[in-house]
Amino acid sequence: MKQALVLLLILALAAPLAAANNNNNNDAQATPTYYGDVQSILEQECQVCHRPNGANLGGMVAPMAFTSYKETRPWARSIARQVESGLMPPWHAAPRHAGTFVNERSLTEEQKATLIAWAKGGAPMGNAADAPPAKVWKRSDGWTIGEPDLIMDMGQDFFVEDDVEDQYVDFETVITKEMLPEPRWIKAVEFRPGSPAVHHIIARPFGGIAPGNDPTVYHDGFGTLVKPGATIRWNMHYHKEPGPGTGSWDRSSVALRFYPKDYRPDYVMQTKSMAKFDFEIPPGDPNYVATTTAKFDRDSLLLGYTPHMHLRGKSARYVAKYPDGTEEVLLDVPRYDFDWQTHYKYPVGGKRIPAGTEVELTMAWDNSADNPANPDPTATVVYGGPTTAEMMFGFVAFADAEPGYDPSNTGFLSQQGSSQEDFEKRIEERFGVDWDSLSEEERGQLFRRMRREQRRDGGEGTVSGGE
């Protein structure tokens, strides 16, 4: 993936440290050592990715291992730079949320200071006797969720051609009786992209991934039901730099772990999107802002959030507006990173909100020449599937607060007074097409057409809804 390659290039250009292991500082005892101080930090905070067969975060794979002094030492200065700049570990929630989300990737100020001082002090090895035995990571063929109960893929090999920059392709597979003899509740899901060209995957009911996503592991008592005979539709988005020799084969896969047989969780996991499609970002605008809202009709448990934009994405902010008139910032991402689209996950039980709570999502984009990721600051940017276009999605994971409640036929998360079902019905009635059958490119064309018709007719309405 782009971020991994860029990081590797940055690190590779950094000059390795001098070979001496001894600390040249006058106060040798003040300099941290690998075995005395650094190894434990790497094991706790870094090796989940920086190790052989390390975590695959939505296609983001660490390009080097930090599981021994020999492996780590050449990268000491680069580690210090990345830590000091805040680029690593990759975590983009505002400091106000420290300790809020269970999958927080962060270092304490003390840990940062130790790594930086170690690098600046010559990266001394120290005495191996000062550290406990190195952590042994249990192998599970690279699956972070552990040994899967079921692995399935998108059903065929697909070649992403050399000239492709953005491509959307759908595949369908069926969960056979041989794969799954009886209905089971899912405990954990992990996708594995089969090609570096994979940007994101959506495969309901398993969910999906984008660069930087952790695998999905439900807290005990929460789950999603999957049944034999179910058809899985793989919505694949491929994105890469076009050119000779850049093509690659893909056969992406997904691993599942189940709860024990006959187990039924108390809460059914739901994922909906807060979306807006009728935005129009002017050329050169450094801070274009759009807002949309969603309202919960029942007491609910918020479980996590995933903001999604493209290359011009700048910031995202979820705010709860409670029935009593008070407000609360649920998630503030002041520095959105397209290459690290994190799902911000609450601890066990989630965050309870009362019926009538409105969640407001505000997103901002930087379409100026000062945005180094901007493919064209002279363009007027609207909704579209290609990475060079833009999107506005704020995914919300949630469950009904009532144990045992079955939300399968309710869709109780409403957006701007209109449910997903109503929105899709309007699309079908107006254009004679099925929303689910449309590609991202076709959806973008449809919304641009609707916007032109609204302007022609003098309408003031907005086009919002959908997933």
N, C-alpha and C positions, 0 to 999 in steps of 0.2 A: 504494500500500500504506500501511497505517497509519503505519509508522515514518517513511516518507518524508514523509507529510503532516504528522506531528507535528514532524519536524525542520524542515520548511519554515515551519510556523507559528512555531516558536521563533526561527528566523533572521529571519523577516519582522518580528517584533515588536522585534527588536534595532535600536536607533537607528543609522542610518548614520553613519559618521565625518564629521567636518568636512571641507570640501572642500580645505583646504590640503594641499599635497603636501610641504611643508617640515617638517622635524623641529624641534619647539620645545624639545627637550631641550638642555641646555647643552652636552652632549658629543655633537655631531651624529654624529661618526664611530662612536660606540658603538651607534647605532641601526641595525639591519639595514634594507636597502632591498629593494624588490620585485625590481629587476633584479640587484642585487648578491648577494642571499641567498635570497629567497623563491621566485622563479620556479623554480629548480632543484629545490627540495623539492616544490613542487606537481607538477612534471612527473614526478618519480620516484615519488611516493607518493599523489597525489590525483587526477590528471587521468584515470586509467584509468576513473574513474566521473564525475568532475566535468568534463565536456566535452560538446559536442554529440554525440549518438549514443554516449554513454558506456556503460560496461558495465551490463548488465541482470542484477543478481544475484538471480535468482529472483523477479523482479518489483520489486525495489528499484532505483529509478532516481534518481540524484542530481538534485535539482530546480533546480540552478544550475551554471553552468560557471565554472571557474577557469583559463581558458586565456589570459587577458590581464590587464593591470593594471586596465583599466577595468571588467572583469567582477568581478574579485576584491576590489577595494578596498572596496566597500560592505559586504562581509561580514567584514572583518578582525576586528572585535571578536567576532563570533559564532564565527569560526574559532578564535580564541584560547580562547573559553569551552569549545567542544567538545573541543579538544585538551587543555586543562588538566583537564577533568573525566574524560577517558578515554572519552568517548562516540564520538569519532572519532579515528582510523579504527576501524571496528567490528571488534573482535577480543577474544575472551573467554577464551582459554586463559590459565592461570596464568603469571606471569612465569618460573617454572622452565622453561617450554618455549620460551623465547626462542631462536630459531634452529633449532628442531626441525622445523617444518613449512614447506614451500616456499611456501605461499600466505599466509604471515603478513602481516597488515595492521597495520603498526605504524610508529611514529616513534621515532627515537633521542631520548635526553634533550636532546641538542644541537639537533636539529631542532625539538623542542617549544619549547625556550627561544627559538629564533630567531623562530618564528611569534608567540609571545606578546610578545616584545620589540618586534617589528615593529608589532603592533597597538597596544600601549601607547605606542609612540613616535610615533603619528600615521600609521602606514602609508605612509611616504614612498616615492615612485616610484624615486628614484635615477636613474642614468644608464644608458640602454639599451645603451651601449657596454660596460658591465660584464658583460653576459650574452651567451652565445652565442645564435644564432638560436633562436626559440621552437620547441619540439618540434612536428613535424607528425605527427599521428596518421593512419595509413593507414585510409581508409574501406573498410568491408566491409559496408555496409548495416546497421551496428550490431552485426554478429556478432563477438564477441570472439575466437572461434576462427579467424577469417579466412574466406576465401571458401569456403562450403560446397560439398560434392560432391552433396548431396541435401538438399532441404528438404521436409518433409511436415507435414501438420497433422492435427487430430483428425477431419477428414472432413465436418464440417458446422458451420454457425453455430448457436450456442446462446444464448438470452437468459436471463440471471439476473434473475428478477423482483424488483420493488421490495421485496416483503415477505420476501425471503430473508435469513436470517442465516447459516445453514450449510446447504449442499446438496452431496450427493455424486452424481455422474453418471458413468456409464461410456460410452465410445464405442469403436468398433472400426474400424480401418483395415487394409488389406492392402498390403504392399509388392509392387507388381506387377513383372512382368518389364521393363516399360518404365521403371520407376523404377530397378530394380537388375537388370541382365541376369544377373549371376552372384554367388555368395557373396563377401562382402568383410569384411575385418576393420576394425573401427571404431577410429579414432585419437582422435577428439574428438566430443563431443556438447554441444549448447547448446539449451536450451529457451527459448522466448519466450512468456510469458503474453499472451493476446490481450485481457485485460480486467483492470482493477484489482481485480475481485472474486476472481480466481484466488488461492487460498492455496497449494495445492501440486498437483503433477502427478506421477503415477507411470505410466510407460509402458515396461514391460519389452519388449525387453532393453536399452533405451536408458538406463534408470535413472529419474531424476526430479529435481524441484527443490522447494525450499521457500524462503521469504523469506531472502535473504542468501547463497544458494548460488552458488558460482562455477560456470562451465561445467566439464564434465569433459574433461580432456585427459590421455590416457594417456601415461606415459613410454614411450619407444621400447622395444619388446620385450614390451609388455603390450597386450592388446586384448580385444575382444568380437566374436564372429562374428555377422553378420546375413545371412539368406538370402532370396532372392526367394520370394514366396508366404507369408512369415511374417505372422501376424495380430498387430497391435499393439493392445493394450487400454489405452486411456487412462482411468486412474482420476483423475477431476477432483474437487477439493475447492474449493468456492466459499465465501468468508466475507466478509461486509461488514456495515455497519450498515444495518438495514432502514429503509425510509421512502420517501415519494414522491420520484420522480426519481432513486433510487439504482440502479435497474436498468441493466444494460449487456449488450451483445453480446460473445460470446467465440468466437474460433476460434484457439485456441492452436496453436503449431507447434514443430517441433524441427528443428535443422540438424545434419547429420552430415558429418564429414570422414573419409575412409578412408585406410588404408595403400595403397601401390601394389599393383596386381594381382599375384596369385601370392605375396604376402607372407603369412607365417604367424608371428605373434609366438611367443616362447619361453614366455610365461606367459599363461594365460587369466584374465582379470579376473573375480572373484567378489564378490558383495555379499550378505551375510546380515544378519539382524537379531537382536539379543539383545532379548528382549521379556518383559514380564510384564503380565498382565491382571487378576490377582485382588487388586490393591491397593485399599484403601479409606481415603481421606483424611478424618479427622474434621473437623468444623466448627472453624474458628479455629486449627487446628494450624499453627504457624509453621515447622515443620521435620519434616515427615513423610518418612521414608526407606524406600526399598525397594531390594532387591538381587537380581540374578540372575547366573547364570554360564554360560559356554560353554567347551567344551574342544576343542582342536585335536588330531586323531588323527594328523596327519602334520606333518612340518616344513613351515612355511609362511612366507610373506612378508606381513606386515601392511602395508597401503598407506594406510590412513586411517580416520577415524572421523567419524560424524555423530550426535550425541545429539539426540533429539527428544522434547519434551514440549509442553505447551500453556501457557496464561497463568499458571498457578501454578508452573511449572517454576522451580527455584531453582538447582540445581547438578547436575553430572554428573561422574563419575570412573570411568575405566577402569584396572584394575590387573591386571598379568600375574603369575600365580603359577606359577613354573617348577618342573619336576620335581625339581630339586635342593633345593627348599625356599625359595629366594630369591624376593623379590617386587620389582616395579618399577611405578611409576605411569606408565602409558602416556599418559594425557590427564587433566588436571584442569581442569574448567570451573567456577570458583567462582561466577561470575555469569552464569547462563544467560539468554539473551535470546530470547524467542519470535519476535521480528521479525528476528533475524539468526541463522538456523540454519546455521552454518558447517560445511563439511566440512573436517576437519583432515588435510592431505595430506602424506605423507612424501616426501623426495627420492627420486631414482632408486634403484631396488632395494628400497625399503621397509625394514622392520625384520624381520629373520629371527628366528623363534621355533622352539624344538624341539617335536617331537611330545610330547604330554602336557601342554602348557601350558594352564592354565585362565585365562580372562579373566573377571574379576569386574567387573560394572557396578553402580555405586551411584548412584541418583538421589534428589534431595530436592525437595520442593514446599513452597511457602509459601501456606497457605490462610487466612492471617490478614487482618485489616482493614488491617494495615500494608503489605500488598502492593498498590500502586496499580493493578496490572493485574487484580486478583482480581474477577471478576464477581459473586461472592456468597460472602462468608466464612462465612455461616451454613449452607452446604450441605455435606452429606457427598458427597465426590467419588469417582467410580469411573471405570473405563475407558469411553470412548465416543468416537465420531467428532466430535461438535460441538466447536468451539473452547472452549466453556464447560465441557466435560467434560475428562478428562485422558488422556494416553497415556504409555507408557514403552517407548521403542525406543532401542536403541543400535546403529546400523548400523555394520558393520565391512566395509571393503573389503580384499580379500586375494587371494592367489594361492598355489598350491602351490609349494614351493621347488624342486621338480624340473623343470628345463627340459623342455618337451614333454609334460608330464603333462596328461592330459585328465580333468578332474574332472566331466564332464557327467553321469555316472551314479553319482556317489559321495555327494555331499552330506556331505563329511567334517567339517563343523563341526557338532558336536552340542551341544544345549542341555539342561542339567539331565538328561542321560541319555536324551534323546528327540530324534530328528531331526524336521525339518520334515515329512517324509513320514509318519512315525508319528503326529505330532500331527494332521495333516489326516485321516488314516485313522480315528483315534479320533472326530473330530468327525462324520465321515460315518456311522460305525457307530452312534454314540449318538443322533444327531439326524436322520440321513437327509438331510443337506444337503451340498452341495459348498462347501468353504471359499472357493474363489476366486470363487464366484458371489455371495457375501454382500457387502452394502454394509457400510460402517463402522458404521452405525447398527444393522444386524442383528447384526454381530459383537459389539457392545457388549451388546445384549439377550441374546445367547446366553451370554456370559460371566457376566452377572448371574444368569441362570437357573441356570447350573452352580454358581455360588457359593451360591445359595439351597439347591440340592439337596445340596451338600456339608454345609452347616450342618444341614439337616434330618436327614441320614443320620449325622451325627456324624463325617464324614470329616475328616481332617487334611491331605489332599493339596492341592496348589496347582495352579492352572491357568496353565500357561506354554507358550510356543511360538508359532510362526507368524511372519508377517512383517507 
